[in-house]
Amino acid sequence: MTYGRTRYGRLAHVRAVADGRQSWHGRLAHVRAVADGRQSWHGRPAHACCGTKPTIVILMVLAVAAGAAGAPPIAGDGPPADVRVAIVVDFVSEEGRLGEQLTDSLRLRLRRHEDYDVIDRITTQELTGPLPADTPQPALAELMAQAGATVALCGSVTSDDGVVTADVSFLDGTDPRAPASWRRSFSDDTQRAGGLIARQIVEAIRNEAEWTPPEYGDEAEPDNFAEPLNANGSFDDGAAGWDAADNVATFIEAGPEGRGQVLRVRTDLAREPWLAYRRELRAGEADPADPPEIAADSSYGSLAAAEGVHFASEWIPATAGMRYWLVADCSATSSGIFFPKVFVKGFIDAADQADALPEQSLDERGLSPDNFAAIGAQERADLIAADAADHPERYRRECYRWYLACHNESGKWLRAAAPFPPRGGLPDNVDWLQIQIYCYWPAGEYLWDNVHLYADPNQDAPLPEEPARTPGRDGPATEE
């Protein structure tokens, strides 16, 4: 068994055994005994060494820890001299796995930074169980020595009426002559409390703000848009520029006063009958002018709880390096993380990679997959080429995706607007764009109006693509 394993493959415990600083079975029973007051730092009953100065003990143990962290590695190359090795102990919590989950988030976020090398969860749990925020600092110092770490964190987590609070103790022994420490509380009352508290803790450790990705509202909506790039975003011309409404889940109809026509989407429908109806529409065996009666269903087996409903625009030519704005008016009642979205999906022409006909094309030619597979290779290639020329849209494949979040728990008409890509310009492999209005849960009705795609009026020249950013190192954080 090895201890102190990090992204650099360091085996601090092996080194400590090799140079005689500790035994193979150097678990942290002693640390736990000190932490819960059963024993003093020197192994005598707690009252027998009341004169021991904790600061002196910490300095002595940190000196050992610094020696472990700086010793030549037994396995791996070891971290650079300016990298702190951190051990993040599972936080104590009476709320199920809340402490362990928050600690995992903290390890992941701290590990993103090049100047911290974080010992993995399994190794840490082999060394010690959860330690509360009031663990004596000498105990943290000994833990650091055993793990070959220079930084240690422990803490306690509580949840009260939706507010998560972490009480955290931090010890930095990078300079054993002047160890730094603090104890602070961090809290959050949102659905992402774990991640946001981990962010706060890392900012406190590093004494600087974390990188923040672009968010809705960072840029004000321009007031000088040119004409929309998509047709009939107001739906006043019926289904022009969009899918045909099926008159069961999607309807284009008169809206409230001052709205003209709007798109109405229902998701509170029985799933299987609606899917069967959509298959019949694709095969030309049903007519939206004479739709079937499909029962309402708002259960977890409904359409809302499974596929939801997409309503797509016609194809829009894409321009590499371009930035866009998407705006939409929506009247709905969303619920927390469940809210309607307007996707913009990017597609690439992929006919040259096709080795089969799409299902719809097979049906139109009266072919089954087995029939198609049985014909000669050249004839298959010729059929694919001819079909791609007649129906190029069937050979487009998604290569880009972004969505406009339309949070709305009021049931009133609200406008959403945001630019995309969030950073840089559109990737150069995107040939086509398509707007897809998407409604799912909660089961019910959603109204849409003024769904428009615009070129960003503030863009003067094409922008290079900026890939999604995850700060930190590439590759695994631990090595086998």
N, C-alpha and C positions, 0 to 999 in steps of 0.2 A: 504494500500500500504506500502511496506517496502523498505528500502534503504540500500545500502552497503552490499548486499547479496553476499557472497563468498563461496568457497568450504567448509568452516567451519560453514556455516549457520549463520554468524554473522549479526545482525540487528542493525547496528550502529545508524541508524536514530531513531529506536525505543528506544535505550538506551539514545540518546541525548534528545529525548522528555521526557523520564521517569525522567531524572535527571535535567530537566529544561534548558538545554543549547540551545534548539531551538524549534520552533513551528512545528505543524504537516505539515504546508504548507510552510516549509522553502526551497522553490525553490532557484535557483541561479540567480534570476533577478538582484540582487545586484552585483553578480560577473560579469555578462555580462555588466552591466552599467559601472563598473570600467574598464573592459577590453576594451570597446569601447570609454572610455574617457568622458562619459556623467555624471559621478558622481565620487566623491572621495571615499576613503575607509570608511570615517565616515558618508557617506550619504549626506554631504553638497556638494554644487557645487564644481567642481574640483579646481577652483582657490582659494576657501576659506580655503583650508587646505594644501597649497603648502609647508608649513613648516613641515608636518608630515614626519618622517623618515621611509621609506619602510622597512628597516631592523628591526626596533622596532616592526612594525605592523606584519611582518612575524613571529617574535619570539613569539609575543603574541598569534597569531592564531595557530601556531604550538604547543604551549603548550596546547591549547584546543584540538587540533587534537590528540596529544599524550595521553591526558586523555581519549579521546573517544576510541582510539585503545587499551588502556590498561584496560578499565573498565570491570567489570564482565559481561559476555554475558547474554543477555536476552533469546536468542534462540541459541542452539548449544553450543559446547564446547569452541569456540574461537580458534584462532591460537596460537601456541607456542610463547613464548616471543621472539624467535630469527627469527620470520617470519615477513617480511615487508608486509603490506597491500597496494596494489597498485591500483590506479584508472588511467586508460588510456583513456583519452578523445578522441573522434573522431577527427581526423586531418581535418583541413579545406582544401578543394580542389575545384577548378572550373572544374575539369575533371571528371564529372559524379560521380560515387561512388568510385573513386580512393582513397580518404582519408579514407572512411569507411572501404574499403577492406584492406588497409595497416594496419589500426588500429586493425582490427580483427586478422590479422596475428601476429601482435605484442603481443596482449593479449594471444593468443594461445601459442606462443613461450615462453613468460615470465612465463606463468602458469606452464610450464613443470618443473620449478625449485622449489624444496622444500622450498627454503628460500623466495619465493614470493607467496602471496595469492592475486589473481587478481579479482577485482570486475567485475561482468559480464557486457556484452554489454547493455542489456536491462535496468538494474538498472542505469548504467552510463548515458544512453540516457534520462532516466527519470529525472536525476539530472540536466543535462546540454546538450546543443547542442554542435556542434563542436567549439573548441577554437583554435585560431591561435598560432603560436610560440611566438608572441610578447605579449601574455597575461601577464599582470603584475603578478609578483610572489605573492603579497598579495592575488590576486584573486585565484591563485592555492592553496595557503595556506588555504583560507576559504573553498574551494571545498574539500580539504583533511579533514578539520574539520567536514564538513557536512556528508561526506561519512565514517568517521572513519578510514581514510587511513593515511598512513605515507609516501607514495610516490605518486607523480602525474606526468603525462606526457601529453603534448599537442603539436600540431605542425601544419605545413602547408606543403602541397604536391603539386608539380608541375610536369608536363611532357612536355619536349621540345625536339622534334626531336628524340624520342625514349629513351631519358634519363630521368629517374624518380628521382626526388630529394625531400628529406624530410628535412625540417628545424624543429628541435625538441627542445623543452624546457623541462627540467627535474628538479624536486625539490624533495629532500629527507629530510624529517623532522623527521627521526628516532630519532635523538638527537636534540630536539628543541632548545638546547642551542647553537648548531653549525650546522645549516642546510647546506646541500650541494646542489649545483645547477650547471647546465651547459646548454649551448645552442650550438648545433652543427648541421652540415648538413651531410646528408648521401645520396649517389646516386648509381644508377646501371643502366646499359643499356641493360640488358639481358631480355629474356622472363620471367624469374622468379624474376623480380625486387622486387615485393612486399615481397616475402619470404626472399630474400637476404638482403634487407634493414632492415626488422624486425630483422634479425640475427645480423646485425651490431649494431642496437640500443641496443639490449639485451646485447651484448658484452660490449658496452659502459656503460650500467647501472651497470653490475656486475663486470666490470673491469677484465674480463677474457674471454678467447676464448671459443666458444661453441664447444660441441662435434661434430665431423665431421664423417659421415658414410663413409665406404669404397667407393672409386670412381675408375673409369677406369683410368689406368695409375699409380695407387699407387704402383703396383708391376711390375717390368720389366719382360717381357716374358722370360722364361728360354730358354737356348740353348742346353739343354741335355734331351729332351723328349725321352722316349722309343717309342715303336710302338703304333700307335693309337688304341684306344679301339673300335672304330667304323670301319666298313668295307668300303673301296672304297670311302673315302672322296674326292678323286681326280676326280671321275666319269669316270676314264679311262677304267673301266670295265663295262661301261654302267650303268644299273639300279641295279646292284648287291649291296645289302646292303641298298637299298632305295625302296620307292614306285616306281611302274611302271609309267613312264611318260605318260601323257594322250595325248600328241601331239596336244593339243589345248592351254592349259595354261602352261604346263611344257614340256620341251624338253631336251634330253641329246644329244649333238651334238658337232661337232668339234669347238673348240674355236679359238681365235686369235693365231698367230704364237707363239710357245713356251708354249702354255697352254694345249695341249692335248685336251681331251674332257671336256666340261663344262656343267653345268645346266643352262638353260635359262628359265626364268619365265615371263609370260605375265600376266598383270592385267588389261590391257585396252580392256576388253571384255564385251559383253552384259551379264548381270548377269543371268537372268532366263534361257536362252538356255544352258549356261554352267552348271548350277545346274542340269538341266534336264539330260544333258549328263553324269554327275557324278553319278546320281542315276541309269542310265542305265548301267554304267560300274559296279557298285556294284551288280546289279542284273544279270550280265552276258549277258545283251541285247545289248551291244555295244562293239566295238573292237577298241583299240587305234591305230591299224595298218590301220584302215579306219575311221579316225575321221570326225566329221561333220564340215561344214563351219560355224563358229560363227562370227557374225559381231563385228568389233572393236567398242569400246565405252569407252570414257574417261570422261564421264559426272559424276555428283554426283549420278546417278542411276546405275553406272557401278559396275562390280565385285570389282574393286579397292576401291570403296567408301563404300562397304558393307563388305562381308566376307574376301576379299583378297584371297590369295592362300597359302596353306600349302603344304610342301613337306617333308615327314617324313622318318626317317631312320628305319632300323630294330631295334628290342629290344636289349638293352644292359644291362647285369646284373649289378645291383648296389651294392656298398659296403658301409655299414654304417660307418660313421666317416671319409670317404675318401674326399679328395679335388681333384678337376679336373681343367684342363685348356681347354677352347674351342677356336679354332682359325678358321678364315674363310677369304677367299679372295672374294671381291665383287666389281663388276662394276655396278654403278647405279647413278641416279641423285635424291637424296633425297631432302626434302624441310622442313627445320626447324624441327618441332616436328614430322614430318612424315618421317620415315626412315625404311629401312628393318631391320629385326631382325632374329637372330637364337636362338630359344628357346631350352632349355633343360628342359624337363618335367619329373618329377618322378611319378611313378605309384605304386600302391599297388594291390596285388592280392585280389580281393573281391568276388570271386565266392561263398564263404560261406555265403555272405550276400544277394545274388541274390534271387529274388522271381519271376522272369520272364525271358523269353528268349529275347535276343537282336533281333532287327528287321531283321537283315540279317539271323539269325538262324531260325526265324519264316518263312521267305520266303523259305529257303532251305527245310524246312519240310512241306511246303504247308499249314501252319497254319496262321490263323488270330489271332489278340489279343483276340477276342471273343471266337474263338475255344479253344485257350489255357486256357482261364479263366473257360471254361465250364467243363474241365476234372477234375478228382479227385485230391486232394491235394498231395497224395503220387506219383501219376503219373507225376504231374508237377515237383515235387522235383527230381524224377528220370531223367526226360528229361533235367532239368537244370544241374544236375551232369554229365550226359553223354555229353552234349554239352560243358560244361566247360572243360572236359577232352580232347575233340577234338579241341576246340578253346579257350585255356586259355586267349589269348590276348583280346578276346572280353569282358572279365570280369575284366579287369584292370581298375582302377579308378585313376585319377590324384590326387596327394597329395603334389606335390612340383613343383615349377616353377621358372625359372630364364632365363634371355635372354642376349645375346651378342648384343649390339647396334652397328649397322654398318652405322654410319653417313658417307655420301659421297655425297657431292654436286658438285663434279668435273666431274663425269661421267667416271673417270679413275679407274683402278684397285687399290684398297686399301686393306690392311690387318688389320683385327681387332683381338684382343686377350685379354682374361681376365680370371681370376680364379673364380671358384665358389665351394661351397658357399662363399660369400664375407667374412664371419666370421665363424670360426669353421668348423666342418665336416658335411657330408651329414646326414640328419635325419635317424634314424634307422627304420622308417616305410616305407622307399622307397625300393621297391623290384626291380624295373626296371627303366631304363632311356631310353628316346627317344629324338633324335635330330629332331627339326621341323624348317625348313627354312620357313620364313614367309615374304611375300611381299604384299603390299597393295597400299597405296597412296604415291606419285603421280602415276596415271595410266601410265603404260609404260612397259618397259622390264628391267629385272634384270639378271645379269650374276653372277654365283657362281663357285668357285673352291676351292680345298684344305680345305674342311670343316672337321676338325679333332677334336676328343675328346681325351685328354691325361690324364693320372694320373699325379698329381703334383709331379715332380721329387724331390722337396725339402721337401716333407713330410716324416717323419721318422716313425710316429706311428699314429693310429687313433685319431681323435680329437673329443671332445664332441660337440654336437649341440649347437649353440648359436642362440637363437630366435631373431627375429627382435626386434630392440631396439627403444623405444620411451622414451626419458628422461622425468622424472617427475612422477606425481602421477597417480595411477589407479583410475578409477571411475569418476563420473561427477564433473565438476568444480563448479556447483551450486547445491543447494539443494532446493527442493520444500517443 
